[in-house]
Amino acid sequence: MTLDAYIDTILDKRICVIGAGVSNTPWIEKLLQRGCHVTVRDRREANAMEGEAERLSSLGAQLRLGADYLDDLDEQIIFRTPGLLPFDEHLVEARRRGCLVTSEMELFCRLCPCPIIAVTGSDGKTTTTTIISELMKAAGYRVHLGGNIGTPLLCELPDFCADDWAILELSSFQLHSMDCRPRVAVITNLSPNHLDKHLDFQDYADAKRSIFLGQQPGDRLILNREDANSDAYAASAPAEVCWFSDRREIDHGAILRDGKIFRVGGDRDEYIMDAEEILLPGSHNVQNYLAAFAAVEGLVGAAVCRDVAMRFAGVEHRLERVRVLHGVTYINDSIASSPTRTIAGLHALKTKPVIILGGYDKHIPFDELGDELCRSAKCVVLTGATAPLIRSAVESSPFFEVSGLPIIEEGDFRRAVLAASAAAGEGDIVILSPACASFDHFRNFAERGRTFKAIVKELE
């Protein structure tokens, strides 16, 4: 079914779109242009939507804004925003009354005319997804990059061809209870994350499972051999399971062996490259490439894989070098919104940095991060809602007293960046690697990263 044909089937339905954010807005506009009856529900008041409420109203949308935006949720078709998970009491009640609850991403997967490679995980999914996209483009495929990154793709479907490929990063919020069938599914790893939203860690892990439950024999699931959750995933996978590992031998997938990367399986090993040739620094990026190389097996040859890995400079906001000023290197790692990702970034640096941390509280423990900061940081600058929690984790670490690690707290983000700059000397690194989400002060990690870069570029 095409997108237009689908809309034809719902023209007489009352439709609700929850959340007038980046991913849903093109869909709202498309529905309104086709004459659908659309109610837009958003937690924000009109004065916080920067003119978007007035614009959508002028296009014909009914608006339900503010704290009671989910009251009387009775539209026949409800497109939820990713951050509102299906067990929300309003959605549960709506389904009990016979309403259909879905999402823009779920509809995309249902209608997409071309094969999909989908990536999820706690860490590395943005970089891995982008690497897969770069590999496929370099091999000559027409690629559409989206999901949790890039451009919202649903309204672009009329431009898709059957031999294109959709490359998707999918979050646990998008995947929760979602029906999808990617040709290739990748789970990079799993660690506690978003526990402020999910019922518990098991609910978070189960949401990730949705990426492969709809697969069929002939599809492939790529799992991390070194992740403790992978065996459980493999046991319930309906598709062929392939692995990636930087530590041990596997039957089928991508491995690191004596510093060299191979794809293995069948009767031969395929050498791709030496790991040290990868342009992106850090062992975590070797793992990202292992996952990507396994995902594109049979689609992208070894020579193209090596060429991309030697020239791809990375994604914005992930260990992104901003500038060097007075001998100090400034790095934007705003995408590091979990402790494990910040720890990986620290391991990728060659010198102990002055690190800026803190943000929205996702109810993730910081104990391991506290130990790592004592071992691997020159100075810690804390800001945001989680500043007291991270300070407590650092000061409770058995390594704290011997480390002599200075801790600075600044409630204002700009002052935190300036304090980090003042604490750095020639040859030092200042890195924004928050270990937390951005929602206490910013709309998303990208806005946080751009703000950091703007402040750094103003320094004299």
N, C-alpha and C positions, 0 to 999 in steps of 0.2 A: 504494500500500500504506500502511495506517495503521501507527502505532508498535506498537500491540498486535498487529496481524497479523504484523509483523516479528518481534516477540519470540516469537510462537507458532512461528516457523520455526527458532528457535535454542534451544528449551527443552531439547533433548537434547544440546546442544553444551557442550564445556568452554570457558569464556569467561575471558579475562584483560583486566583494565583496568589499564593502567600509569599510575600517578599518582593519588593520592587528593586531588587539588586541587579548587578551586572549580568548575571546569567539569565534572569527571568524577563528583564525589560524587553529585549527583542521579541520574545514570545508573546508578551502582553500586546505589543504593538501589532504583531501579525494577526492575532485573534481579533483585535478591534478593527483592523483594516478589512477583515473578512465579514464583519458585521456580527460577531459573536457577543453574547451577553456576559460581560466580564466584570467581576468584582475583584479589586486589588486590596488585599489586606496586608498591612505593614505595621510593625510595632512602633515605628517612628511617627511623631506628629508631623503635620504638613510643614511647619516652619523648620523642621530638621532635615527636610528632603531636598533642599536647594532648588526649589521650583519644579521638581519632578512631579509632585502631587497635582499641581495646577495643570501641568502639561498632559498628564495621563487623563485627568478629568476632562480636558478640552477634546481629547480623542474619543471620549465616550465611556470611559471606565467609571464604575461606581467605586467609591473609596470607603474603606473601613480602617481608620488609623488610630494609633495610640494604644494605651494599655489594654483596652477591651477589644482589640482587633480580631480576636478569635471567638468572641461570643457569638452565639447563634450561627455556628458554622454549618450551613445546610445546603450549600451549592451541590449540584449533582456530580460535578467533576472538580476535584481539588488538586491543584499542582502545588506541592509543598516546597518551601525553600529548604536547601540541604541542612541548614542548622536546626530545623524543627523536625525532630526524629519521630518516626511513626507511632511510638508509644505515648506521645503527648495525649493527655486526656481529651482534648478537643478533637483530635484526629480519631482517636479510638471511638468516641461517641458518634462522630460523623460516619464512620464505617458501619457502626451498629445500625444507623438509620438508613443504610444502603447507598451512601455516597461512595464514589470511586476516588481513592487517594492514590496519586501517582506523582511523578516529577518530570521536569523538563528533560533530565538526563535519561530517565527510564524510557520516555517516549522516543528520544533520539535513538537509543539502542534498539528499540522495537522497529523503527522505520528505516534505519540506516541501510542503504542498498549495497554497501561494500563491506569487506571484512574489517574486523576491529582487533587491534592490539590494545589491551587495557592493563594498566599498572596501578597497584596500590601498595601500601606498606606504611610503617611508622616513620621511616627515614629513607631518604634517597629517591623517593618516587618522582619528584619533579625532575631531577637530573637524569634519572634512568629513562623516563618518558621522553625527555628532550633528546637524549642520545639516540634512542630508537628512531625517533622522527628524523634526526640527521642522517642516520645510517640508511633508512629507507629512501630518503630524498637523494642521497648520494648514489644509490643503486638504481635510480631512474624512476622510482614510483611517484605517483601523485599522492600527496599526503595531506591530511587534515588533522591538525593538532588542537586538542581541546579537552573538555572535561573540567577538571579543577584548575586548569591553566589555559592560556591562550584565549581564543575567541569563542563565544557561545556558538555551538554548531547546529542546533536544531533548525533554525531558520535558514541555514545554508544548505540544507539537504537537497533542494532542487538542483543544485550545481554539482552534486556528487555523481560519480560514475561507478559502475559495478566493479571495475578493476582498480579503483582508488583504494587507499587504506586510511582508516580513521585510527589515530593514535591518541589514546585517552589516559589522562591521570584521573583516578577516581578516589575520592576520600571516603572514610567510613561513613560520613554523613550522607553522601550520595548513594553509597552502596546499601545502606541499611534497608533490608526487606525488598531490595530491588531485583527485578527479573532482567537478566542480561545474558548474552551468549557471545563473548569475545572469541575469535578464532585462536588467539593466544592471550593468556592471562598471566600476569607476573605479580607475585607478592615478594617484595624486597626483604622484609623482616617484620617483626612485631615486637613492640615494647609498650608499656602503659602510656596511653595518650588520650586526650579528650575525655578524661574521666569526670569532668564537670558536666558533660552532656550525656554520656552513655550510662546505662544502669550500673554497670560494673565492667571489669576487664573482659569477662566472658562475652558480654554483649558487644563490646568493641571487636573482639576476635571473631565473633559470629558475623558481624557486619562485613568484615573483610572476606569471609567465606563466600558471600554472595557473588563475588567476582567470577567464581568458577562453577557454582552449583548448576547453572544453566548450560554448561558446556556439554558436548556430546563426544563420543568416540571419533577420532580424527582431529579434534581440537587439541591444544597443548596447554598445560599448566606449568609455569616455571617457578620453582621454589628454592629457597636458600637452605642448603644442606646444613648450615651452621646455626640455624634458628630453631629453637626448641619446639616451636609450634608447627613446624613443617610436616612432621610425621602425621599429626592428626589431620592436617589438611589433605595430605596425600592419600590417607586412608579413605576419605570420603569424596575423592575426585572422580568424576565420571570420564574425564579426558586422560590422555597420556601425560604422565608426570615426567618433567625434565628438571635437572638441578643445576645450581651453580655453587661453587665452593672455592675459597682461597686457601683451604687447609688440607683437604683430603681428596682421594680419588672417588669418582662417581661413575656410574654406568653410562649416563647420557646427559649431556649438557655442556657447560663451560667451566674450566678449572684453571687455577694457578698452580703450576708445577715448576719448582726450582726457578722462580722468577719469570717464567714464560707462561703465556696464556694459550690454551688449547680449547677447541671444541672436540668433544669425544663422543663416541657412539658408533655402533656397527663394527666394522672390521678395521677402522683406521682412526688415528688422531689427526686433527687438522690444526697445525700451528698457525696462530694469528699474529702474535707480536710479543716482544718482551714488555713486561709490565712497566718498566722504567721509561718506555717510550710514550706512555700516555701523558698528554699535556696537562691534564687536571691533576693537582697534587693530592696526596693522601691515599691511605689504604682503602678508605671508604669509597673512593672513586674507582679503584680497581674492582671492588665488588659491584659497583653500579655498571661498569662495563661488562663484567662477567654475566650479569643478569641480562643486559641488552644483547650481547652476542648470542646468548642462548635463545633469546626471544626471536631473533631474526635468522636462526638457522634455516637453511633452505631458501632463504629470500635474499640474503646479502652475503657475498663472498668474503673470504679472508682479506684480500687486498683492499677492498673498500672499507672493511672494518678497521684495518690498521690505519688507512689514510685519514679517516674521520677522527680516530682517537688521537692521532698526532697533531691535529690542527684545531679541534673543537675547544674553544676557550671557556666554555661553561655558560650557565644561565645567570641572568641578572639576580643579584641579592644572595648568591651562593658563593662565598669566598671570593667576592668580586673586588678586585683591587681598584680603589677610587683615585688615589693620588699619593705622591711622595712629597712631603713638605718638611724642610729643615731636617732631612734625614729620617723622618718618621713615615712609615708606610701605613696608610689607612685602608682597612678592608671592611666591606659591607657583607655580613653574613646574616642578614635579617630573616632569611628563610629558615634559619635554625630556630624553630619554635618548640623544640623539645630538648631535655637535657642530653639525650643520647646523640642528637645531631650536633649540639655544641661541643660535646666531648670529642666527636669525630673531627670537628674543625680544629680543635686544639691540637689533636694528634697530627694534623696536616701541616702545622706551622713549625718552622725550624728554630724559632726563638720564643721565649715566654712573652706573651703579649699583655698589654693593658686592655682588659676586656670589659665591655659594657653589657650588662645583663639585666633582665627583669621585664615584667609585663603582666599580662592577664593570667589569672590563676586557673589552670586546668586541673588542679588537684593531683598533680604528679609529684612524687617525692623527689627531693633534691639532694639526698644523702650522697649518692655516688658522684654527682656533680661537685658537691662540696669538697670531696677528697681530691678530685681531679684538678679543681682550681688551685688547691694548695700545692699540688705537684707541678702544675703546668702554666700558671699565670704569674705575671710580675706584679700586677695590681688589679683589683676588682672594683669596678664602678657600678653601683646598683641604682636602678630607677624603676618606677612602676609599682603596681600593686604587690608583686611578689618579692620586692626588695627585702622585707624583714625575714621572709622564709628562706631566701637564699643566704642571707647573712647568718642565720641560725645554723644552716647546714654547713657553712664554711667554718664557723667558729666551734662547731661541735666535732669537726673532723679531728681524728688523732694526729693528723699532719699539720694542723693549723699553727700551733705554737712554734714548732721548729721552722716552719716556712717563713714566718715574719711577714706574711702576706698583708699588704695594706688594703683596707676596705673603705671606699668612699660611697656615701649615699647622697643622691640628688633627686628630689621629687620631680623636677622639671627636666624633660628630655634634652633640651638644648644645653642646659647647664651641665648635665651628665656628660655630654659629648665634649664640652669645653674642659671639664675637669679631667677627662681621660687624656685629652691633648696636653694639658698642663703636666700630667704625671709622666708623660713619655719624653724620652730623650733621643738623641741621634742614634740610629740603628734599631730603634724599637718599632713595634707594631701596635697600632690601636685597632681593635676589631669590635664591631657590633655583632654579637652572637648571643641573642637574648635568652635562649633556652625556654622561652615562653611565647604564647600567642600575643598578638598586638592589641587586642580589643579594648584594653583599658584606656588607651589614648589614641589609637589609630584604627582606621577601617579594616586594614589588613597588613600583612607583612610587607607588601610592596610599597604602600604609603610610608610605612616606618623606614624602609630602606632608602626611599627617595628623600625623605626628610633628613636622614643621616648624611647622605651624600651632599645635599644642599648645604648643610651646616659645615661639613668638611671643606667644601670648595670655597666657602667664604673665609676660611682661616687665612691669616697672613703671617 
